[in-house]
Amino acid sequence: MNDTAKSTSAPVSVVVIGVESLAKSLDFYAGTLGLEVTESRVWQGRDFEQYWQLPSGASAQCAFLAHGADPVGRIQLMEFSEPERKLVREPEIRRATGLFNLNIYASDMARDYEQLKSQGFNFWSEPAHNNFGPAVGETLEAAFDGPDGVVINLIQLLSDDPKTVIGHIIEFIGEYGRTPKGYTSVVTTAHGVRDMEKAVEFYYGPLNMTLFIESVLEGPETNRALCLPEHCRTQSVIVQGSHEYGKIALATPMNYEVPDLTPVAVPPNIGYLAQSFAVDDIDMAAKACAALGAEVFAGPMQLALPGRGDCRSIIVRNPGSGALQELFQPC
């Protein structure tokens, strides 16, 4: 696959992150995780200002990072020039409405956990062992506060039986490869929503994603891993496109409240700002978004997107949460 390939089901192609310091964030994503910087440039001009709803004269230093042959799970870092920038997520926020975390596969959790702790990253707990049953398999997981308030969840896959879901993914990674540091690109990313039905309609409709797994997360052990009180119940729906990477883990509280990050998750602020998807026909996608009542943030318009070249693109707010969703069609 490449950026011009047709796809009937769109995985997350890019996650867009506003950064406090591009150099410091690159130390982590390129230096520690080993992702490759495929493009660096200053993004500015009238189209840029209009697209991100920024004042005249605004600009951003951009770096685009990727790993693997396919245009999925990539990261776009943007250091905006605006002097007044807010942090989208404060460290004490452990669950929220909005775009929340990046899941990365690790190859050696014990080693990686110690290395990242020595670099000063704050882990929420020691690595936790999860057994999802005989059909899915087992993992080790550990979440920590990454750069710019973005939560990073490291996952080491343990079940090598190819008949299990996790064993199948291990086989895929064995063929697809890892970065020189032993990590992967973004395999799954979390999205907290207020209205699960509306959120899922968006992913199933304009993006033609499909269900991967759904469940209710509850019980003392599960809630400890989620940093939630023992009584909490969370509806969980994971959707996927036509790739092992770029899945979305949707979650909505069933009996508790969480803060809403979406009002501040906009440029030029610092944090996880948008998910981006490649579509075959931007006009059809825009009509499908309108039919669902998705509020337009910008576009459709033609402009050169970092790491992707000339595209026709639109940004809308997911009707289930208000989070920014970028849909683009390479020209």
N, C-alpha and C positions, 0 to 999 in steps of 0.2 A: 504494500500500500504506500501511497504518497499523498501529498496535499491535494492533488488534483483527482485522486481516485474517487469514484462514486461510492457512496455508502448509504444503505437503506436504514441504518440505525446508528445514531451519532453518539459515541462515547465522549467523555470530556476531553477535548483536544488541548485546552490550555487553561490553567488557573492564573488569574491576574492578581498580583500582590503589590500594594503600595508599600514602599520601604522607607525607613528612616535614613539609612545610609546604604547605597548600592554596594559599596566596597565591602562593608561588614556582612551584608546578606549574601554576597557572592562567596565570601570566605566559607559560609556554611553550605550553600547549595552546590557550588562548584568544588570548593576545597575539601569539605568534609564528606558530602554525599557523592561527589565525583561526577555530577551532571555536566554535560558539555555546553559551553556558551556558543551558540550558533550564530548569534547576531548581537551587536552592541551599537546603539545609536542614540542621538538626541531626537526626540519626537516633539515637533512644534508646528506652528502654523494655524491658520484659520480652521481647517478641517479638524485638527487635533483639539482645538479649543471647543469647537461645537460638539464634537463627539463625546467629550468627557465633561461638558458643561463647566468649562473653566474660563477665567477672565482673559482678556487680550494680553498677549505677551507671555502667557504660561508655557511651560515646556516640561519635559521629563527626560531624565537619563534612563534608558531602557537596556535591559539585558534579557535575552531569550535563551532558555536552557532546555535541553532535551536529552533523551537517551533512547537508542533503538531505532529501528528502521521505520516505524509507523508514527503518524502524527497524533499521538495520544499522550495524555498525562504530562504535558510539557508545562513549563513555568515561565511566566512573563513578569519580571521585576521592574518596577517603575519608581524612580525617585523624583517626585514632583518638585518643581522650583518654588512653589508657593510657600511663603514663610509660616502661615498659620495652618498647621496640620495636626489633626487629632488622632489618637490611638483608637482604633476600632474596638479592640477587645483588651480590657484590663486583665492582669494575670489571675485575679481571684474569680473570674467568670469561667466556670467549668462546663456549663450547658447554656445554650442561647438559641433564639431564632436568628437565622442567617447562615452564611457560609462559615464553616467552623474549623475543620482540620484537614490535614493531608495525611493519608496512609501510605507508608513506604515499606516495602519488604526489605528486611535486614537479613544478612547471611549468618551472623554470629551474635546473638543478642547479648550474651555475657560480655564479650569484647566491646561491642558497640555501646552498650549501656555505660560501661566504665569509662570509655573514651569520651563520650559526650558529657558525662558528669564532670570529668576532669577539665573540660572546656568551659564549665560553669553553667550548663543548661540545667534547668529545674525540672526534674521528673516528678510526676504526680504520685508515683508509687514505684516499688520494685517491679520487675517484669512479672506479669501474671500469666499463669497457665490456664488456657481455656480449652475445654472439651465440648465440641459442638455435636457430638454423637457420631455413630459409625458411618453415616452417609457423608458427613462433612469433614470431620477430622479435628486435629488439635493444633493450637498455636501458642506461642509466647508473645505477649504484647506489653508495650510500655509507652505511655504518652508523656510528652514534655512540652514546655513552653519554648517554641522555636523563635527565630528572629521575627520582629515586627508584630508580636502578639499572635502569630499563627501557631496553632497547636499541631505538633507533629506526632503521629502515632506510628511507632515502629512495630512491625509484625515479623516474627520468624515462624515460618511454616514447618510443622513437625511431622505430619502424616505423609509418608511416601508411597502409600498404596494408591496406584493410579485410579482405582475404582472410587476413591473418595474425591470430593470437590477439591480439597487442599492438595491431595496427591496429583490431581490433574494439573493444578496451577504450578506445582513444583516441576512437573515435566515441561510445561510451557517455558518457565524461566530457564530451565536447563538448556533449551534450544535458543531462546531469545537472548539470554545473557544478562549480566549485571554491569554496573559501572565499575571502573577500576578499584573503587573503594568498597565494592560488595553490596551496593544498594540498587534500587530500581527507581524509575520515574514514578509519578503519582498513580497508584493502582486504584485507590478509592478515595473519595473526598466527602466529608460530612456536610449535610445541609439541614439545619433545624427549621421546621416549618410550623405555621399556625394551623393551616388547613391541609391535611394530607391529601384529601380528594382532589383539591385544586392543583396542588403541587404535582401530583402524579399525572393528572390530565395533561399538564404542560410537557412533562418528559415523554409520556406515551404519545402525545399528539404531534406537535411541530417537530419533535426530535425522533419519534418512532422508536424510543427505547423500550425495553421489555423487562419484566419482573425477573429478578435473580433470586431473592428470598424475602419473605416477610415473617414477622414474629412480634410478640409482645415481650419486651425486656422487663423482667421483674424478679424479685427475690433478693435477700440480703447480699449474697455473694456477687450477683450481677450488678447490683446497685453500688456496692463498694468499688467495683471496677469502673463504674460510670461516674464516681464521685457524687452520688445522689443518696438522700436518705432512704432507709430500708423499705419504706412503704410505697415508693414511687413506681409507677407503671408507665412505660414508654412504648408507643407504637413505632415499629421499625420496618421500613420498606427499602430494600436495596434494588436499584435499577441498573441496567447495563446496556451498553451499545454493542457494536459488532467487534469487540476486542476484549481480551482478558483484563486490560487496564482501562482506566477512565470510568469506573463505576461510581455511583452516587449513593451514599447511605443517608436516607431521609429519616428524620426522627421527629416526633411530636409528643409533648407531654400529655398524659391522659388524666392525671390527677394532681398536677403541681404546676407552678408558674416558673418561667425563665425570662431573663431580660431579652430585649429586642435590639440586635446590632445593626439592622438594616438602615436606619436613618443616618448613621454615620459611616456606613460602609460604601463610601463614594469618594472619588478623587476630590482633593489631593491627599486624602487621609491615609494613615499608615495601618495596613492590615490586609486581610483577604477581601478583595473588592468584587470579583466577578468570576463566573465560570464561562468558558467559551466552547462553542460547538461548530464544527464544519457541517454545512448542509448542502444538498444538491441544488436547490432552487430557493434563493433568498426571498423572492416575491411570494412563493407559495408558503414559505415558513412564516413570513410576516403576516399573511392573511390568516394563517392558523393561529398565530399568537393573538391577533385582534379578535378572532372568534371566541377565544377563551377569556377575553377581557384583560390581557396582559398590558399593563401601562408601558408606553414607549418612553424610554429614557433618551435615545438618540437614534437617528437614521430613519429608514434605510439610506445609506450613502456609500459612495466609493472612496476608498482611501487605502494607503499602504500600511498594513498592520505589521508590527514587529514579528519577525520569524516566518511570515506567511506571504509577504509581498502584496500586490494589488488585490483587493477584495471588495466585494459589496457586503455591507455589514449593517446589523441593527442591534441595539441593546434594548432589552425590555426588562421589566420587573416580574419575577415569578409570581403568579397570582396567589400562590399558597403561602408566600412569605414576604414578598417585596424585595428579595435579593436580586442583584443584577445578573442577567444572563445574556451573553453576547452570542449571536448567530452570524456566521460569515460564510460567504461563497467565494472561493478563489476565482479570480478573473482569468 
